Amino acid sequence: MTSSSLSKSSSTSSTSSKNEEKSEKVYDLISLEVPRLQGLLLRSTLFLCENHYLKNSFLSSLYIKNKMPLISQFNLNLMPTFYPIVDISNQQQNKSEFKFKKYLATDMLHDKDLIKYLQSKNLDINNQLSSTTTTTTIDSSNQSLINNIPENSILNYYNLYMTGKITPNEIAKFFIECKNHSDEQSPPLKAFIKILEDDIKSQAMASAERWKSGSPLSLIDGVPISLKDEIDQIGYHTTCGTTFLEKVFPNLKTEDSGVAKMLRQQGAILVGKNNMHEIGISTLGYNTHFGFTRNPYNLNHYPGGSSSGSACSVSAGLNPLSIGCDGGGSIRVPASLCGVVGLKPTFARVSHGGIFDLCWSVGHVGPIGSSVIDTAIGYACIAGSDPADHQSVLAEQYGGKPTVPMFTEIPLIQPLKGLKVGVFYDWINDCNIEFKDLTFKCIEILKEQGAEIIEIEISNLLVTRLSQGAIILSEMSSSMKRFKNYSNELQYDSRISLSIGNILPTSDYLQANKIRTYCIEQFTEIFKGVDLIVTPTNAIAAPEIEKSVLSMGESNFGSVGELMKYVFIGNITGIPGITIPVGLTKDKNLPIGFQIMAKWWQEDLLLYTSYVLEKNINFKGKPQYYNCPLTNCTNPNN
């Protein structure tokens, strides 16, 4: 039982006239009817959620008020899909006519043409890094590979190592200084839960020896890369932003997660564990135990979550790449709010080996980078099968080995000719006016670069969002039940969300996974007519951190719902999505993101298209707080 999308050719030149007309009863998303809870109201609500005599009636009223019964009322006769690992290899009708040059992801890390290109460029790195702007424009008459190099770029690290102007030992020293400074300022950035300085220096020494002997392992040898504290790394605890997991599992990790292992094999310096919203249960991104992570673009605003520290550390220049996790937008939301690039790959494309088991059927692991190319390099490092994760092995059988674009071969003229881009106008219209205007500006750029814009419709988004919420809350509640003796150590908002998850009937979880099947079938139909679907990444800008919430946090389902309005589809269906920064709000210097989604296993197309858009949008945001180790290396008096 599949609801086909309506696909018809459309021109974005008539966007403004189409934008205000609603398709009859197709677009059905509504805002969540939950007040913002702080202080006494937050504590009172928690009491109602946990009190033995009151919780059932109170939580049931919330369940009904927010339309959760629609899940069980949705009439369909389908088998449930418990893991969205989709085999489209035999679906000939889904073969795209748009072709571009690509290669195996692992080949990018040793691309001689890329390295030769870097060696042949007469780049004045010192002038670049002393510039007051955060982006540097290279002569556009050259190949299209590098047009805007952020200062905090893997390519700059590589270039400086290659020319002997700095060493990994210096980078380690200045990274530690930059990170410590970020937490000594007011308010502190709190991008990290923990770093081990001696471990960082030891990794840097090994990298320096490889560079000295002329045998670096890859493009990321000696590059500082961080991990969300949901991902195992040798020598650290994995806390998921809690205080009690370190008590439950007191021994330090003696084995790396799959992604940490892959990064080490390429020579990365793993610099520590990023802060995160506790147990990844919100897209606001705060943590009352380890400190509120701040948005580098405006320190009085949230960074987004739950991979808040990952996006924050990249945005602030501390490191060019971080690895996050995304169960309901937790890579794309913070990347968007912090003005960086975030890629949520196809479900199981990246190993979950050594990732804390919070939401096993909607969770994804992916890179957050300073640019599209940095994000592509991060993806190339971590994507692919891992014997420790049987789903990633199955993913490679269904989707083939991961590939990335050959960025040196992207045409300068009409690089998107033949690409079909799907636009659901009613969905895009349902956001802040600045976000909507920038989204349509991006769509116009895609069209100018050769893409064909196709109007689509997506049915039953409301019950899809409810199902995504039911799945992730059910799985998180199930995961946390084994730690019930420590529940009082959780943040108030985490306890409220887990209480909601605990009252969801098993039948809702089963039905939500049947609705997942429906969604996969619907998007399979949509992707017969388009290659990509584009939206804003969020409906609103980063919310403000009010002083009243610093001690006990807040529960703000209304803002969380608006932040997740365009991202939940990727988690319930498993399709990949990427966000890139495309502008800033006029009043508070807050980044605005643009999301691109593709069919399963087509991360390469996402990277190709987002690179073209990145080059043409030429985002030049400047964070309020920015402190890059490269600046310190080349300008020691800073």
DOBALUM-486979 format. One record per residue (C-alpha): residue in one letter; x, y, z. Coordinates in steps of 0.05 Angstrom, whole numbers, always signed. Each point is the difference from the previous one (the first is absolute). Layout:
N
PT r     xx     yy     zz
PT a      X      Y      Z
...
REM end
This chain:
638
PT r     xx     yy     zz
PT m     +0     +0     +0
PT t    +38    +61    -25
PT s    -22    +72    -10
PT s    +33    +25    -63
PT s    +27    +70     -3
PT l    -27    +49    -49
PT s    +57    +19    -46
PT k     -6    +55    -50
PT s    +50    +46    -33
PT s     +4    +68    +32
PT s    +42    +62     -6
PT t    +25    +35    +62
PT s     -8    +66    -37
PT s    -73     -5    +20
PT t    +18    -19    +71
PT s    -31    +59    +35
PT s    -67     -9    -33
PT k     -3    -74    +16
PT n    +27     +6    +70
PT e    -62    +25    +35
PT e    -49    -50    -28
PT k    -11    -63    +42
PT s    -12    -67    -33
PT e    -66    -25    +26
PT k    +12    -42    +62
PT v    +67    -28    -24
PT y    +45    +40    +46
PT d    -22    -15    +70
PT l    +57    +16    +49
PT i    -21    +39    +61
PT s    +39    +31    +57
PT l     +6    -37    +66
PT e    -47    +25    +54
PT v    +48     -1    +59
PT p    +21    +61    +40
PT r    +73    +19    +12
PT l    +16    -27    +70
PT q    +50    +33    +46
PT g    +12     +7    +74
PT l    -59    -18    +45
PT l    -43    -18    -60
PT l    +53    -49    -24
PT r     +5    -33    +69
PT s    -75     -3     +8
PT t     -8    -33    -68
PT l    +53    -51    +18
PT f    -38    -15    +64
PT l    -63    -13    -40
PT c    +39    -45    -48
PT e    +30    -43    +55
PT n    -51     +0    +56
PT h    -29    -70     +7
PT y    -72    +26     +7
PT l     +0    +56    -50
PT k    +46    -20    -57
PT n    -48    -43    -39
PT s    -55    +52     -6
PT f    +49    +57    -13
PT l    +42    -36    -52
PT s    -63    -27    -33
PT s    -26    +71     -9
PT l    +66    +20    -33
PT y     -4    -62    -44
PT i    -69    +20    -25
PT k    +13    +75     -5
PT n    +59    -11    -46
PT k    -37    -47    -48
PT m    +37    -63    +18
PT p    -63    -43     -9
PT l     +6    +14    -75
PT i    +54    -54     -1
PT s    -47    -55    +19
PT q    -56    +29    -42
PT f    +41     +1    -64
PT n    -30    -54    -42
PT l    +49    -42    -39
PT n    +16    -73    -13
PT l    +75     -5     -3
PT m    +55    -38    +36
PT p    +42    +41    +48
PT t    +71    +21    -19
PT f    +42     -1    +63
PT y    +65    +23    -34
PT p     -2    +44    -63
PT i    +54    -37    -39
PT v    -28     +6    -70
PT d    +22    -39    -61
PT i    -11    +41    -63
PT s    +53    -35    -43
PT n    -53    -36    -42
PT q    -46    +60     -8
PT q    +17    +20    -71
PT q    -53    +54     +0
PT n    +38    +35    +56
PT k    +64     +6    -40
PT s    +17    +74     -8
PT e    +15    +29    -68
PT f    +46    +51    +33
PT k    +72    -24     -5
PT f    +64    +27    +31
PT k    +71    -25    +13
PT k    +10    -35    +66
PT y    +48    -48    +33
PT l     +4    -44    +61
PT a     -3    +40    +63
PT t    +66    -29    +25
PT d    +35    +23    -64
PT m    -14    +73    +18
PT l    +46     -6    +61
PT h    +58    -17    -46
PT d    -20    +38    -62
PT k    +65    +17    -37
PT d    -36    +50    -44
PT l    -27    +35    +61
PT i    +69     +0    +33
PT k    +32    +23    -65
PT y    -50    +55     -5
PT l    +17    +24    +70
PT q    +75     -4    -14
PT s     -8    +39    -65
PT k    -39    +57    +31
PT n    +42    +60    +20
PT l    -43    +14    +61
PT d    +25    +52    +50
PT i    -24    -39    +60
PT n    +27    +51    +51
PT n    -39    +56    -34
PT q    -62    -43     -1
PT l     +4    -18    +73
PT s    +14    +70    +24
PT s    -61    +26    -37
PT t    -56    +26    +44
PT t    -52    -38    -41
PT t    -14    -73     +9
PT t     -1    -16    -74
PT t    +52     +9    -55
PT t    -18     +4    -73
PT i    +48    -34    -49
PT d     +7    +24    -72
PT s    -63    -26    -34
PT s    +36     -7    -67
PT n    +33    -63    +27
PT q    -33    -68     +8
PT s    -65     -1    +38
PT l    +26    -42    +58
PT i    +14    +53    +52
PT n    -37    +66     -5
PT n    -10    +17    +73
PT i    +48    -28    +51
PT p    -22    +11    +71
PT e    +59    +16    +44
PT n    -19    -60    +43
PT s     +7    -50    -58
PT i    +31    -68     -5
PT l    +32    +24    -65
PT n    +36    +57    +36
PT y    +26    -49    +53
PT y    +24    -46    -56
PT n    +32    +56    -39
PT l    +37    +28    +60
PT y    +26    -69    +20
PT m    +20    -15    -72
PT t    +40    +64     -5
PT g    +31     -9    +68
PT k    -27    +66    +27
PT i    -30    -33    +61
PT t     +3    -68    +32
PT p    -54    -43    +34
PT n    +37    +12    +66
PT e    -13    +75     -6
PT i    -72    -12    -19
PT a    -10    -44    +61
PT k    +29    +54    +45
PT f    -42    +55    -30
PT f    -64    -42     -2
PT i     +6    -12    +75
PT e    +11    +75    +11
PT c    -59    +19    -45
PT k    -47    -51    +33
PT n    +20    +23    +70
PT h     -9    +73    -19
PT s    -70    -15    -27
PT d    -20    -24    +69
PT e    +34    +56    +37
PT q    -38    +56    -35
PT s    -68    +24    +23
PT p    -46    -34    -14
PT p    +42    -63    -10
PT l    -10    -36    -66
PT k     -3    -70    +30
PT a    +10    -36    -66
PT f    +35    -58    +35
PT i    -16    -46    +58
PT k    +72    -24     +5
PT i    +67     +1    -35
PT l    +63    -38    +19
PT e    +59    +46    -12
PT d    +54    -53     +5
PT d    -38    -45    -48
PT i     -7    +56    -50
PT k    +74    +16     +3
PT s    +18    -74     -8
PT q    -42     -7    -62
PT a    +30    +65    -28
PT m    +71    -26    +11
PT a    -15    -63    -39
PT s    -30    +42    -56
PT a    +59    +48     -1
PT e    +47    -59     -9
PT r    -40    -24    -60
PT w     +2    +69    -32
PT k    +74     +6    +15
PT s    +14    -66    -36
PT g    -44    +20    -58
PT s    -52    -54    +13
PT p    -65    +32    +24
PT l    -57    -50     +2
PT s    -52    +44    -35
PT l    -27    +70     -9
PT i    -21     +1    +73
PT d    +66    -22    +30
PT g    +12    +48    +59
PT v    -68    +34     -6
PT p    -38    +10    +66
PT i    -67    -35     -2
PT s    -50     -7    +57
PT l    -54    -50    +18
PT k    -68     +9    +31
PT d     -1    -32    +69
PT e    -46    -55    -25
PT i    +58    -32    -38
PT d    +53    -45    +33
PT q    +72    +23     -1
PT i    +58    -34    +35
PT g    +18    +33    +66
PT y    -67    +34    +11
PT h    -66    -16    +31
PT t    -62     +5    -44
PT t    -48    +41    +41
PT c    -54    +22    -50
PT g     +0    +64    +39
PT t    -21    -33    +65
PT t    +33     -3    +69
PT f    -18    -72    +15
PT l    +26    -41    -59
PT e    +71    +11    +24
PT k    -21    -32    +66
PT v    -37    -58    -32
PT f    +59    -14    -47
PT p    +60    +24    +40
PT n    +54    -29    -45
PT l    +28    +44    -55
PT k    -12    -24    -70
PT t    +54    -48    -25
PT e    -27     -6    -70
PT d    -19    +53    -51
PT s    -67     +5    -34
PT g     +0    -18    -74
PT v     +3    +73    -22
PT a    +56    +17    +50
PT k    +39    -59    -25
PT m     -8    +22    -73
PT l    +22    +71    +16
PT r    +62    -25    +37
PT q    +18    -43    -59
PT q     +3    +63    -42
PT g    +44    +37    +50
PT a    -51    +47    +32
PT i    +15    +30    +68
PT l    -62    -17    +42
PT v     -3    +59    +46
PT g    -57    -18    +47
PT k    -73     -8    +16
PT n    -49    +54    -21
PT n    -56    +24    +45
PT m    -71    -20    -18
PT h    -72     +6    +23
PT e     -8    -53    +53
PT i    -15    -69    -31
PT g    -12    +36    -66
PT i    -73    +12    +17
PT s     -8    +72    -24
PT t    +22    +44    -58
PT l    +13    +60    +46
PT g    +69    -26    +18
PT y    +11    +21    +73
PT n    +29    -39    +58
PT t     -9    +19    +73
PT h    +55    -47    +23
PT f    +58    +20    -46
PT g    -23    +71    -17
PT f    -44    +32    -52
PT t    +33     -5    -68
PT r     -5    +68    -34
PT n    -12    +19    -72
PT p    +64    +31    -26
PT y    -40    +48    -44
PT n    -38    +28    +60
PT l    +22    -24    +68
PT n    -68    +14    +30
PT h    -34    -51    -45
PT y     -4    -75     -3
PT p    +46    -38    -47
PT g    -52    -53    -17
PT g     +6    -73    +19
PT s    +10    -51    +18
PT s    +69     +3    -33
PT s     +8    +70    +28
PT g    +74     -3    +19
PT s    +19    -31    -67
PT a    -32    +57    -41
PT c    +24    +52    +50
PT s    +73    -21     -1
PT v     +2     +1    -77
PT s    -36    +66     -4
PT a    +46    +32    +51
PT g    +62    -23    -39
PT l    +26    -48    +53
PT n     +2    -58    -49
PT p    -23     -7    -73
PT l    -38    -65     +8
PT s    -42    -36    +53
PT i    -40    -64     -1
PT g    -71     +5    +26
PT c    -62    -44     +6
PT d    -69    +15    -27
PT g    -64    -34    +25
PT g    -47    +57    -15
PT g    +41    +55    -32
PT s    +57     +0    +50
PT i    +55    +10    -53
PT r    -38    +46    -48
PT v    -35    +45    +51
PT p    +64    +21    +38
PT a    +40     +5    -64
PT s    -53    +46    -28
PT l     -6    +43    +62
PT c    +76     +6     +6
PT g    +13    +17    -73
PT v    +38    -62    -21
PT v    -13    -61    -44
PT g    -32    -63    +28
PT l    -12    -66    -37
PT k    -47    -54    +25
PT p    +17    -61    -43
PT t    -48    -55    -20
PT f    -19    -45    +58
PT a    +56    -50    +14
PT r    +47    +31    -51
PT v    +46    +17    +58
PT s    +14    -52    +54
PT h    -36     +2    +66
PT g    +53    -44    +32
PT g    +20    +33    +66
PT i    -57    +51     -1
PT f    -43     +3    +63
PT d    -66    -35    -14
PT l    -51    +56     +8
PT c    -45     -3    -60
PT w    +20    -60    -42
PT s    -47     +5    -59
PT v     +2    +75    -14
PT g    +71    +17    +22
PT h    +53    +19    -52
PT v    +74    +18     +7
PT g    +30    +54    -44
PT p    +49    +58     -9
PT i     -6    +73    +17
PT g    +51    +42    -38
PT s    +22    +71    -14
PT s    -17     -8    -74
PT v    -30    -50    -49
PT i    +68    -27    -19
PT d    +21     -9    +73
PT t    -66    -35    +12
PT a    +12    -44    -60
PT i    +69    -18    +26
PT g    -31    -17    +68
PT y    -52    -44    -34
PT a    +54    -34    -41
PT c    +37    -17    +64
PT i    -59    -33    +37
PT a    -48    -28    -52
PT g     -1    -73    -19
PT s     -8    -69    +30
PT d    +26    -19    +69
PT p     +2    -73    +21
PT a    -22    +22    +69
PT d    -66    +27    -27
PT h    -38    -49    -44
PT q    -47    +54    -24
PT s    +57    +39    -31
PT v    +21    -64    -37
PT l    -72     -8    -25
PT a     +0    +73    -20
PT e    +60    -10    -45
PT q    -35    -59    -33
PT y    -61    +43    -15
PT g    +33    +66    -15
PT g    +69    -20    -25
PT k    +65    +29    +26
PT p     -7    +73    +19
PT t    +22    +50    -53
PT v    +12    +75     -1
PT p     +3    +51    -57
PT m    +65    +15    -36
PT f     -1    +73    +19
PT t    +56    +17    -49
PT e    -46    -23    -57
PT i    -62    +40    +17
PT p    -16    +43    -61
PT l     +3    +75     +8
PT i    -60    +12    -46
PT q    -68    -31    +12
PT p    +26    -54    +48
PT l    -72    -20    +19
PT k    -28     -7    -71
PT g    -47    -60     +0
PT l     -9     -1    +76
PT k    -73     -3    +23
PT v    -13    +35    +66
PT g    -65    -12    +38
PT v    -34    +58    +36
PT f    -61     -6    +46
PT y    -21    +74     +1
PT d    -49     -6    +58
PT w    +52    -31    +44
PT i    +52    +53    -16
PT n    -50    +56    +13
PT d    -11    -23    +72
PT c    +61    +34    +30
PT n    +29    +67    +20
PT i     -3    +51    -58
PT e    +76     +9     -4
PT f     +8    -76     -4
PT k    -51     -6    -55
PT d    +30    +56    -41
PT l    +70    -29     +4
PT t    -26    -69    -17
PT f    -31    +25    -64
PT k    +63    +39    -15
PT c    +38    -66     +4
PT i    -51    -34    -45
PT e    +10    +55    -51
PT i    +75    -11     +3
PT l    -10    -75    -12
PT k    -43    +17    -60
PT e    +52    +49    -27
PT q    +52    -55     +5
PT g    -42    -45    -44
PT a    -47    -37    +47
PT e    -73    -11    -18
PT i    -48    +18    +56
PT i    -57    -50     +9
PT e    -60    +14    +45
PT i    -16    -58    +46
PT e    -48    -15    +56
PT i    +13    -43    +61
PT s    -60    -30    +35
PT n    -12    -12    +74
PT l    +59    +38    +28
PT l    -35     +9    +66
PT v     -9    -74    +15
PT t    +70    -12    -27
PT r    +29    +50    +50
PT l    -41    -31    +57
PT s    +25    -69    -20
PT q    +72    +24     +0
PT g    -11    +29    +69
PT a    -33    -64    +26
PT i    +58    -42    -27
PT i    +56    +41    +29
PT l    -33    +12    +68
PT s    -18    -73     +6
PT e    +70    -22    -16
PT m    +33    +51    +46
PT s    -47    -18    +57
PT s    +16    -73    -10
PT s    +74    +14     -1
PT m     -2    +41    +64
PT k    -43    -49    +40
PT r    +62    -39    +21
PT f    +25    +63    +35
PT k    -65    +15    +38
PT n    +37     +4    +66
PT y    +37    +61    -27
PT s    -61    +35    -29
PT n     +4    +56    +51
PT e    +67    +20    -29
PT l    -30    +14    -68
PT q    -18    +71    -22
PT y    -73    +19    +11
PT d    -15     +5    -74
PT s    +29    -70    -12
PT r    -44    -29    +55
PT i    -62    +33    -29
PT s    +15    -27    -70
PT l    +15    -69    +26
PT s    -66     +1    +39
PT i    -37    +13    -64
PT g    +38    -58    -33
PT n    -17    -46    +57
PT i    -75     +8    -10
PT l     +0    -14    -74
PT p    -34    -67    -12
PT t    +38    -55    -35
PT s    -54     +1    -53
PT d    +19    +71    -17
PT y    +73    -20    -10
PT l    -22    -57    -46
PT q    -48    +45    -38
PT a    +53    +55     -7
PT n    +46    -50    -34
PT k    -56    -19    -48
PT i     -6    +74    -15
PT r    +75     +0    -12
PT t    -13    -52    -54
PT y    -53    +46    -30
PT c    +50    +58     +1
PT i    +54    -41    -34
PT e    -49    -20    -54
PT q    -23    +72     -9
PT f    +71    +26     -7
PT t    +18    -56    -48
PT e    -57    +26    -44
PT i    +22    +72     +7
PT f    +71    -17    -19
PT k    -24    -30    -65
PT g    -12    +72    -23
PT v    +55    +39    +35
PT d    +72     -9    +21
PT l     -1    +45    +61
PT i    -49    +34    +48
PT v    +18    +68    +29
PT t    -27    +37    +61
PT p    +24    +48    +53
PT t    +38    -38    +54
PT n    -40    +33    +56
PT a    -63    +42     +4
PT i    +29    +49    +51
PT a    +67    +27    +22
PT a    +38    -23    +62
PT p    -42    +16    +62
PT e    +28    +46    +53
PT i    +31    -28    +64
PT e    -37    +36    +55
PT k    +38    +11    +65
PT s    -57    -33    +39
PT v    +14    -68    -32
PT l    +74     -6    +17
PT s     -9    -38    +65
PT m    -52    -52    -19
PT g    -10     +7    -74
PT e    -67     +3    -36
PT s    -49    -41    -39
PT n    -19    +34    -65
PT f    -36    -49    -45
PT g    -28    +58    -42
PT s    +68    +24    -23
PT v    +26    -71     -5
PT g    -57    -16    -48
PT e    +16    +60    -43
PT l    +74    -18     -1
PT m    -17    -71    -22
PT k    -55    +18    -50
PT y    +41    -19    -61
PT v    +48    -52    +26
PT f    -41    -57    +30
PT i    -15    -30    -68
PT g    +73    -20     -8
PT n     +0    -39    +65
PT i    -63    -40     -7
PT t    +14    -18    -74
PT g    +76     -4     +4
PT i    +11    +45    -60
PT p    +63    +43     +2
PT g     -2    +75    +11
PT i    +50    +57     +3
PT t     -5    +72    +25
PT i    +44    +57    -22
PT p     +0    +73    +26
PT v    -31    +49    -49
PT g    -11    +64    +40
PT l    -10    +36    +66
PT t    -59    +31    +35
PT k     +1    +75     -5
PT d    -11    +15    +73
PT k    +43    -49    +40
PT n    +54    -28    -47
PT l    -30    -70     +4
PT p    +15    -50    -57
PT i    -54    -26    -47
PT g     +9    -69    -31
PT f    -24    -33    -64
PT q    -14    -75     -1
PT i     +7    -47    -60
PT m    -25    -72     +4
PT a    +13    -56    -49
PT k    -22    -71    -10
PT w    +35    -55    +40
PT w    +75     -8    -10
PT q     +9    +64    -41
PT e    +43    +40    +47
PT d    +46    +14    -59
PT l    -56    +39    -35
PT l    -14    +39    +63
PT l    +73    +20     +5
PT y     +3    +18    -74
PT t    -61    +44     +2
PT s    +15    +33    +66
PT y    +70    +16    -24
PT v    -28    +35    -61
PT l    -49    +39    +44
PT e    +54    +16    +51
PT k    +44    +29    -54
PT n    -56    +44    -27
PT i    -32    +22    +65
PT n    +69    +20    +27
PT f    -20     +1    +73
PT k    +47    +45    +40
PT g    -27     -3    +70
PT k    +45    +24    +56
PT p    -11    -32    +69
PT q     -1    +43    +62
PT y    +50    -48    +31
PT y    +54    -29    -45
PT n    +67    -28    +22
PT c    +37    -45    -50
PT p    +66    -36    +15
PT l    +25    +18    -69
PT t     -6    +74    +16
PT n    +41    -10    +63
PT c    +53    -39    -38
PT t     +9    +52    -54
PT n    -12    +60    +45
PT p    +31    -18    +67
PT n    -13    +69    +29
PT n    -76     -8     -6
REM end
